[in-house]
Amino acid sequence: MNELLRTSERESSSHFAFLKRPSVARWASIPLRLIVGYGFMEHGYAKLSKGPEVFAAILHAIGVPAPHLMAWLTVLIELIGGLAVLLGAFVSLVSLPMAALLLVAMFTVHLPYGFSSIKLMTVTSGRPQFGPPGYEVNLLYLACLAALVLGGCGPMAIDNYLRKKQ
């Protein structure tokens, strides 16, 4: 039985051995940059399109000090930070305020709803109704930011261009 498992492991690892080559592995951060950058920009755009005063009212309701200032800071961090991550520019720098936003959202909004970001409550008229999201997505974004900071932005990143120029 053990020999069968070892043979199966060797066969499956040989099929994907090309993924372990440095020439392929260096591209691994690109999907992270794309989804994290786009995700942050989308959240910032949603707040901006509804009006930052609407988000400021939410911040005020949960007790955030200076809610109008914090609403605008949040929108700017999400838009500018998201674009920077998408382009691979100043990722180590912009990751700090982005991580701070995620942690504040996690502890002030999502924590009481548990881990799972998807809570199916019911299905009415063939449509699912979901409850409030937990902190799962916040942790995923934090992990992606950490991976980009620790592992680098990969190819086609402005940070690489700036590093070569120095």
Secondary structure as a PSIPRED ss2 file (coil, helix, strand):
# PSIPRED VFORMAT (PSIPRED V4.0)

   1 M C   1.000  0.000  0.000
   2 N H   0.000  1.000  0.000
   3 E H   0.000  1.000  0.000
   4 L H   0.000  1.000  0.000
   5 L H   0.000  1.000  0.000
   6 R H   0.000  1.000  0.000
   7 T H   0.000  1.000  0.000
   8 S H   0.000  1.000  0.000
   9 E H   0.000  1.000  0.000
  10 R H   0.000  1.000  0.000
  11 E H   0.000  1.000  0.000
  12 S H   0.000  1.000  0.000
  13 S H   0.000  1.000  0.000
  14 S H   0.000  1.000  0.000
  15 H H   0.000  1.000  0.000
  16 F C   1.000  0.000  0.000
  17 A H   0.000  1.000  0.000
  18 F H   0.000  1.000  0.000
  19 L H   0.000  1.000  0.000
  20 K H   0.000  1.000  0.000
  21 R C   1.000  0.000  0.000
  22 P H   0.000  1.000  0.000
  23 S H   0.000  1.000  0.000
  24 V H   0.000  1.000  0.000
  25 A H   0.000  1.000  0.000
  26 R C   1.000  0.000  0.000
  27 W C   1.000  0.000  0.000
  28 A C   1.000  0.000  0.000
  29 S H   0.000  1.000  0.000
  30 I H   0.000  1.000  0.000
  31 P H   0.000  1.000  0.000
  32 L H   0.000  1.000  0.000
  33 R H   0.000  1.000  0.000
  34 L H   0.000  1.000  0.000
  35 I H   0.000  1.000  0.000
  36 V H   0.000  1.000  0.000
  37 G H   0.000  1.000  0.000
  38 Y H   0.000  1.000  0.000
  39 G H   0.000  1.000  0.000
  40 F H   0.000  1.000  0.000
  41 M H   0.000  1.000  0.000
  42 E H   0.000  1.000  0.000
  43 H H   0.000  1.000  0.000
  44 G H   0.000  1.000  0.000
  45 Y H   0.000  1.000  0.000
  46 A H   0.000  1.000  0.000
  47 K H   0.000  1.000  0.000
  48 L H   0.000  1.000  0.000
  49 S H   0.000  1.000  0.000
  50 K H   0.000  1.000  0.000
  51 G C   1.000  0.000  0.000
  52 P H   0.000  1.000  0.000
  53 E H   0.000  1.000  0.000
  54 V H   0.000  1.000  0.000
  55 F H   0.000  1.000  0.000
  56 A H   0.000  1.000  0.000
  57 A H   0.000  1.000  0.000
  58 I H   0.000  1.000  0.000
  59 L H   0.000  1.000  0.000
  60 H H   0.000  1.000  0.000
  61 A H   0.000  1.000  0.000
  62 I C   1.000  0.000  0.000
  63 G C   1.000  0.000  0.000
  64 V C   1.000  0.000  0.000
  65 P C   1.000  0.000  0.000
  66 A C   1.000  0.000  0.000
  67 P H   0.000  1.000  0.000
  68 H H   0.000  1.000  0.000
  69 L H   0.000  1.000  0.000
  70 M H   0.000  1.000  0.000
  71 A H   0.000  1.000  0.000
  72 W H   0.000  1.000  0.000
  73 L H   0.000  1.000  0.000
  74 T H   0.000  1.000  0.000
  75 V H   0.000  1.000  0.000
  76 L H   0.000  1.000  0.000
  77 I H   0.000  1.000  0.000
  78 E H   0.000  1.000  0.000
  79 L H   0.000  1.000  0.000
  80 I H   0.000  1.000  0.000
  81 G H   0.000  1.000  0.000
  82 G H   0.000  1.000  0.000
  83 L H   0.000  1.000  0.000
  84 A H   0.000  1.000  0.000
  85 V H   0.000  1.000  0.000
  86 L H   0.000  1.000  0.000
  87 L H   0.000  1.000  0.000
  88 G C   1.000  0.000  0.000
  89 A C   1.000  0.000  0.000
  90 F C   1.000  0.000  0.000
  91 V H   0.000  1.000  0.000
  92 S H   0.000  1.000  0.000
  93 L H   0.000  1.000  0.000
  94 V H   0.000  1.000  0.000
  95 S H   0.000  1.000  0.000
  96 L H   0.000  1.000  0.000
  97 P H   0.000  1.000  0.000
  98 M H   0.000  1.000  0.000
  99 A H   0.000  1.000  0.000
 100 A H   0.000  1.000  0.000
 101 L H   0.000  1.000  0.000
 102 L H   0.000  1.000  0.000
 103 L H   0.000  1.000  0.000
 104 V H   0.000  1.000  0.000
 105 A H   0.000  1.000  0.000
 106 M H   0.000  1.000  0.000
 107 F H   0.000  1.000  0.000
 108 T H   0.000  1.000  0.000
 109 V H   0.000  1.000  0.000
 110 H H   0.000  1.000  0.000
 111 L H   0.000  1.000  0.000
 112 P H   0.000  1.000  0.000
 113 Y H   0.000  1.000  0.000
 114 G C   1.000  0.000  0.000
 115 F C   1.000  0.000  0.000
 116 S C   1.000  0.000  0.000
 117 S C   1.000  0.000  0.000
 118 I C   1.000  0.000  0.000
 119 K C   1.000  0.000  0.000
 120 L E   0.000  0.000  1.000
 121 M E   0.000  0.000  1.000
 122 T E   0.000  0.000  1.000
 123 V E   0.000  0.000  1.000
 124 T E   0.000  0.000  1.000
 125 S C   1.000  0.000  0.000
 126 G C   1.000  0.000  0.000
 127 R E   0.000  0.000  1.000
 128 P E   0.000  0.000  1.000
 129 Q E   0.000  0.000  1.000
 130 F E   0.000  0.000  1.000
 131 G C   1.000  0.000  0.000
 132 P C   1.000  0.000  0.000
 133 P C   1.000  0.000  0.000
 134 G C   1.000  0.000  0.000
 135 Y C   1.000  0.000  0.000
 136 E H   0.000  1.000  0.000
 137 V H   0.000  1.000  0.000
 138 N H   0.000  1.000  0.000
 139 L H   0.000  1.000  0.000
 140 L H   0.000  1.000  0.000
 141 Y H   0.000  1.000  0.000
 142 L H   0.000  1.000  0.000
 143 A H   0.000  1.000  0.000
 144 C H   0.000  1.000  0.000
 145 L H   0.000  1.000  0.000
 146 A H   0.000  1.000  0.000
 147 A H   0.000  1.000  0.000
 148 L H   0.000  1.000  0.000
 149 V H   0.000  1.000  0.000
 150 L H   0.000  1.000  0.000
 151 G H   0.000  1.000  0.000
 152 G C   1.000  0.000  0.000
 153 C C   1.000  0.000  0.000
 154 G C   1.000  0.000  0.000
 155 P C   1.000  0.000  0.000
 156 M C   1.000  0.000  0.000
 157 A C   1.000  0.000  0.000
 158 I H   0.000  1.000  0.000
 159 D H   0.000  1.000  0.000
 160 N H   0.000  1.000  0.000
 161 Y H   0.000  1.000  0.000
 162 L H   0.000  1.000  0.000
 163 R H   0.000  1.000  0.000
 164 K H   0.000  1.000  0.000
 165 K H   0.000  1.000  0.000
 166 Q C   1.000  0.000  0.000
